[in-house]
Amino acid sequence: MRIITINAWGGRSMHPLMRFFRHRKEEADVFCIQEAFDCEQSVLDAKRPDEHVRGDMFRRICGELPDFTGAFARFEDDPSRMSLAVFVRKSLPIAAIEDFIVHVPAFPMDDGKAVLSSRKLQTVRIGRDGGDLLIANYHGLWVNGPKTDTSERIAQSRDIVAALAKHPGPKVLVGDFNLLPDTASVRMLETEAGLRNLVVEHGVTSTRTPLYRHYENPAEPNFADYVMPSHDLVLKRFEVLPDIVSDHSPLFVEFA
């Protein structure tokens, strides 16, 4: 099983992003995407006039990945909201693709540039010997500040632990968590959900690219993205990919 996870930056770097999917599609069985849109461009232009994000991102990725089943985790109360997307190779035995809200902030806000909104967990269950594999795609709370613990981030991790506990078999949680590795919020996922932290295990020093606005600032650690499998998965390969298609680096993982 080969998985690539990428925060697609809302499609701000659309041409390199499309080339990325075109060139990497033979190397992956599943793509997990954060910061995706699937809405009319006029809606985004009115809501986010200075951000150059792309409402047609999901549809365009579908065009680049015809051999994959795509699913967008739409928010019913605001279909234009930034969300999650997955693409699963059609040859895989897909048991289910689902999404559900796992955390609601006490004071939601979305004025375009600052987004403190409900968070969904998007899951794919793939049939395999020894029990279905659960792949969980997640984008953690962004608070326009340090990626350190807050009461809401602690609650967010608690909600994720509870959601993952409903699947007793092998699982992997991936995505942009907006957290530093040494936070209690991340440690909860390791200890209470029983997940490995491959970013820490492999000594990764950055999951950001030079497109990140704080990339050259030594006071701003370049961590955000994670791949966290359960201990019963046999790891074959883990890599931070060199492609610069977003302000986040794509992460690749392969399991036996």
RAQUIQUI-V275872 format. One record per residue. N is the residue number from 1. PSI is psi as a letter, one per 40 degrees, with the letter a starting at -180 (NA if undefined). D_CENTER is the distance of its C-alpha to the mean C-alpha in whole Angstrom. Layout:
n=N psi=PSI d_center=D_CENTER
n=N psi=PSI d_center=D_CENTER
//
This chain:
n=1 psi=h d_center=17
n=2 psi=h d_center=15
n=3 psi=h d_center=11
n=4 psi=h d_center=10
n=5 psi=h d_center=6
n=6 psi=h d_center=6
n=7 psi=h d_center=6
n=8 psi=e d_center=9
n=9 psi=f d_center=11
n=10 psi=e d_center=12
n=11 psi=e d_center=14
n=12 psi=d d_center=16
n=13 psi=g d_center=17
n=14 psi=d d_center=17
n=15 psi=d d_center=20
n=16 psi=d d_center=19
n=17 psi=d d_center=15
n=18 psi=d d_center=17
n=19 psi=d d_center=19
n=20 psi=d d_center=16
n=21 psi=d d_center=15
n=22 psi=d d_center=19
n=23 psi=d d_center=20
n=24 psi=e d_center=17
n=25 psi=d d_center=17
n=26 psi=e d_center=20
n=27 psi=e d_center=18
n=28 psi=i d_center=15
n=29 psi=d d_center=16
n=30 psi=h d_center=12
n=31 psi=h d_center=9
n=32 psi=h d_center=6
n=33 psi=h d_center=5
n=34 psi=i d_center=4
n=35 psi=f d_center=8
n=36 psi=i d_center=10
n=37 psi=i d_center=13
n=38 psi=g d_center=16
n=39 psi=i d_center=19
n=40 psi=h d_center=22
n=41 psi=d d_center=22
n=42 psi=d d_center=25
n=43 psi=d d_center=23
n=44 psi=d d_center=21
n=45 psi=d d_center=24
n=46 psi=d d_center=26
n=47 psi=d d_center=23
n=48 psi=g d_center=21
n=49 psi=d d_center=24
n=50 psi=e d_center=24
n=51 psi=e d_center=20
n=52 psi=f d_center=20
n=53 psi=i d_center=17
n=54 psi=h d_center=17
n=55 psi=d d_center=18
n=56 psi=e d_center=18
n=57 psi=d d_center=15
n=58 psi=d d_center=14
n=59 psi=d d_center=18
n=60 psi=d d_center=18
n=61 psi=d d_center=15
n=62 psi=d d_center=17
n=63 psi=d d_center=20
n=64 psi=e d_center=19
n=65 psi=g d_center=18
n=66 psi=e d_center=21
n=67 psi=e d_center=21
n=68 psi=i d_center=18
n=69 psi=h d_center=17
n=70 psi=i d_center=15
n=71 psi=h d_center=13
n=72 psi=h d_center=12
n=73 psi=g d_center=12
n=74 psi=i d_center=15
n=75 psi=h d_center=16
n=76 psi=d d_center=20
n=77 psi=e d_center=21
n=78 psi=g d_center=20
n=79 psi=e d_center=19
n=80 psi=e d_center=18
n=81 psi=i d_center=15
n=82 psi=h d_center=12
n=83 psi=a d_center=9
n=84 psi=i d_center=7
n=85 psi=i d_center=8
n=86 psi=i d_center=9
n=87 psi=h d_center=12
n=88 psi=h d_center=14
n=89 psi=h d_center=18
n=90 psi=d d_center=20
n=91 psi=e d_center=23
n=92 psi=i d_center=21
n=93 psi=g d_center=22
n=94 psi=h d_center=19
n=95 psi=d d_center=20
n=96 psi=i d_center=18
n=97 psi=h d_center=15
n=98 psi=i d_center=15
n=99 psi=i d_center=13
n=100 psi=i d_center=14
n=101 psi=h d_center=15
n=102 psi=e d_center=14
n=103 psi=h d_center=15
n=104 psi=h d_center=18
n=105 psi=i d_center=19
n=106 psi=d d_center=22
n=107 psi=g d_center=23
n=108 psi=i d_center=20
n=109 psi=h d_center=20
n=110 psi=g d_center=19
n=111 psi=f d_center=22
n=112 psi=c d_center=20
n=113 psi=d d_center=19
n=114 psi=h d_center=19
n=115 psi=h d_center=16
n=116 psi=g d_center=16
n=117 psi=i d_center=15
n=118 psi=i d_center=15
n=119 psi=h d_center=11
n=120 psi=i d_center=10
n=121 psi=h d_center=9
n=122 psi=h d_center=9
n=123 psi=i d_center=11
n=124 psi=h d_center=13
n=125 psi=h d_center=16
n=126 psi=h d_center=18
n=127 psi=h d_center=22
n=128 psi=i d_center=23
n=129 psi=h d_center=26
n=130 psi=e d_center=26
n=131 psi=i d_center=24
n=132 psi=i d_center=20
n=133 psi=h d_center=17
n=134 psi=h d_center=14
n=135 psi=h d_center=11
n=136 psi=h d_center=9
n=137 psi=h d_center=5
n=138 psi=i d_center=5
n=139 psi=h d_center=5
n=140 psi=i d_center=8
n=141 psi=h d_center=12
n=142 psi=h d_center=13
n=143 psi=e d_center=17
n=144 psi=f d_center=18
n=145 psi=a d_center=19
n=146 psi=i d_center=19
n=147 psi=f d_center=16
n=148 psi=i d_center=18
n=149 psi=h d_center=19
n=150 psi=i d_center=20
n=151 psi=d d_center=22
n=152 psi=d d_center=19
n=153 psi=d d_center=16
n=154 psi=d d_center=18
n=155 psi=d d_center=19
n=156 psi=d d_center=15
n=157 psi=d d_center=15
n=158 psi=d d_center=18
n=159 psi=d d_center=16
n=160 psi=d d_center=13
n=161 psi=d d_center=16
n=162 psi=d d_center=18
n=163 psi=d d_center=16
n=164 psi=d d_center=15
n=165 psi=e d_center=19
n=166 psi=e d_center=20
n=167 psi=h d_center=19
n=168 psi=e d_center=22
n=169 psi=a d_center=21
n=170 psi=i d_center=18
n=171 psi=i d_center=15
n=172 psi=h d_center=12
n=173 psi=h d_center=9
n=174 psi=i d_center=6
n=175 psi=a d_center=3
n=176 psi=h d_center=5
n=177 psi=e d_center=8
n=178 psi=f d_center=10
n=179 psi=i d_center=13
n=180 psi=i d_center=15
n=181 psi=d d_center=16
n=182 psi=e d_center=19
n=183 psi=i d_center=18
n=184 psi=d d_center=20
n=185 psi=d d_center=16
n=186 psi=d d_center=15
n=187 psi=d d_center=18
n=188 psi=d d_center=18
n=189 psi=d d_center=15
n=190 psi=d d_center=17
n=191 psi=d d_center=21
n=192 psi=d d_center=20
n=193 psi=e d_center=18
n=194 psi=f d_center=19
n=195 psi=i d_center=16
n=196 psi=i d_center=17
n=197 psi=g d_center=15
n=198 psi=d d_center=15
n=199 psi=d d_center=14
n=200 psi=d d_center=17
n=201 psi=d d_center=19
n=202 psi=e d_center=19
n=203 psi=f d_center=20
n=204 psi=h d_center=17
n=205 psi=e d_center=19
n=206 psi=i d_center=16
n=207 psi=f d_center=12
n=208 psi=i d_center=14
n=209 psi=i d_center=16
n=210 psi=e d_center=19
n=211 psi=e d_center=18
n=212 psi=h d_center=17
n=213 psi=d d_center=20
n=214 psi=e d_center=20
n=215 psi=d d_center=20
n=216 psi=e d_center=24
n=217 psi=h d_center=24
n=218 psi=e d_center=25
n=219 psi=e d_center=24
n=220 psi=g d_center=21
n=221 psi=h d_center=19
n=222 psi=f d_center=16
n=223 psi=i d_center=13
n=224 psi=d d_center=10
n=225 psi=i d_center=8
n=226 psi=i d_center=8
n=227 psi=h d_center=9
n=228 psi=g d_center=12
n=229 psi=i d_center=14
n=230 psi=i d_center=17
n=231 psi=e d_center=20
n=232 psi=e d_center=22
n=233 psi=h d_center=20
n=234 psi=h d_center=21
n=235 psi=h d_center=19
n=236 psi=d d_center=21
n=237 psi=h d_center=19
n=238 psi=h d_center=16
n=239 psi=i d_center=16
n=240 psi=h d_center=14
n=241 psi=i d_center=15
n=242 psi=e d_center=17
n=243 psi=h d_center=16
n=244 psi=g d_center=16
n=245 psi=e d_center=15
n=246 psi=i d_center=13
n=247 psi=e d_center=13
n=248 psi=i d_center=10
n=249 psi=i d_center=11
n=250 psi=i d_center=10
n=251 psi=h d_center=10
n=252 psi=h d_center=12
n=253 psi=i d_center=13
n=254 psi=h d_center=16
n=255 psi=i d_center=18
n=256 psi=NA d_center=22
//
